[in-house]
């Protein structure tokens, strides 16, 4: 495990409401999150789950009637994101934390050329840069995301959707931030373009070493690109684990349900159940666990008490489900052994602290990887 | 969670023998665009010579990216727009007049947030088609509506009938839209991206409803989508469209497991897939062409990593590559001359203006 100095963004007990008083909607409730240096953290959830609100809150981009009611969010060791003044935020935004939004159409100014918009960012944050340097840097940024530098003279409407989104990514990277927050950056794009952009993004991440908070409704996409994943449901974090662990061995019934909502591209075709019902109305939240009306494993306690995010498997992962509190027998599909990766095997050998010793064999690795095609 | 192995391929075989309910023959649609200074009449070549057959109790998926012409094809089949060339056959005969056609073929649109009228309740939406088509009997209208809501699993029906669209979730709205299409007891349902606007956790419910309707009522269903994984899940037959042309079709699992056309391979390698063992490498980057001046020959050739000289000159005809699976690609052709099969090389094609350049 990496030490505490690696943590770039640390969120503790964050609560965000829309509106004040009795009519307030609790959009984010008691969220804990850590983003480490160079990590890709996927934040998964459906519309209304609070994933975007969480991102807006920690970047202080939340607009009224959104109010942060509790909790803390720190950047690095020293900066309190929630109490930082405008000056301090100014120094942080774009320099350290950049944001890429879903709709590049609205984020780019339609009456300014791409070059002007790059120059604006650089002029605002690097006032000592010369005009020629700004131009050179802008061209360099565009080429970094695979667009020829002569496109600086183009206006947003002259670029395709994929190119505009690339421009947004390039502007986000203009000042070498250590964190890039991406809110559904590729959702509006075609699959092929989406894949190209993700590949480029991951290559840039490897080269420049920034951390990414990647917000998406598409868990199958996150499973592929993220290092770890946090799943949100109705404003709460319900599960947090390494990406492969969520995908192969989910611990929360909602994660399991989400995973079985994506038909597989391989293997035998099996009927999938998905999740019955629909997400709750945030103004009229169910008692106890907010997922209980849709949950196939519901029992007495779920209806009355809201489960906290419980540390599981020695603190490497967490899930907010009463099934995992140790007092109840865990159904097999929610207690699958963790996937064994090459890294895990080495780590295992070093620490000699076996999670499940019998699982760490080559056969177990293949056995674990095989049946996933027909995964429910 | 119960896992029921699907036996849909067999169902498709049984139905495939007879005459298709709905058939498209050489459908072509060109939309006029106003060119600057009105010099030459420019057209967008949205759909080009597409032939397709929808068998009874069969689900046919049309997969493609935006701009591939898949929605235009659905609208042509619904006869909401007139084809530039080609014809639509219902039961092997020329399609009848609009109203009689609408009793047989119904369209469900992508966005249930705009396809339902916000000032009317569910009851109104369902009573309308019954009245328009003279199927409503005043005494039993409520029974008919309750029955319709039951067919799309919106129960208790009395509660849902009185609701307005804003009181329903996205999935429920889409079910109302489907119930409205089912009101006239059609034999063909054209579903244009029916789940792409819905939340992940409720998509499957709507897809399973379509599968149910096919099984219980023998509907012929056209499922238009950009999501090839959902097409594999739901459909018997997948057809892939690119730049207005049909480039591959075949049994769903066959097309996704053994894609023959380079574009289908590209589409599959781009789809999110956590089971992927190694990082997917895309072959054939770039974006679809400008359809006002589409590339000659095969429309995919400027992006195709395997493009040959012949690909730029002549449009490939569909060639059967496996039983039931055909692919319109010169790679499957035999007897090409050396000059024809000369590779075009990596930087062969100009990428259209305003397109992505790699």
Interface residues (C-beta under 8 A of the other chain):
Chain A: X46 X47 X146 X147 X148 X158 X159 X160 X162 X163 X190 X191 X192 X193 X194 X195 X196 X199 X217 X218 X219 X220 X221 X223 X224 X247 X257 X258 X260 X261 X262 X263 X264 X265 X266 X268 X269 X270 X271 X272 X273 X274 X275 X276 X278 X279 X294 X296 X333 X369 X372 X373 X374 X376
Chain B: X1 X2 X3 X4 X5 X6 X8 X65 X66 X169 X170 X171 X172 X199 X200 X201 X202 X203 X204 X205 X208 X226 X228 X229 X230 X232 X233 X234 X252 X253 X256 X257 X266 X267 X268 X269 X270 X271 X272 X273 X274 X275 X276 X277 X279 X280 X282 X285 X287 X354 X355 X356 X357 X358
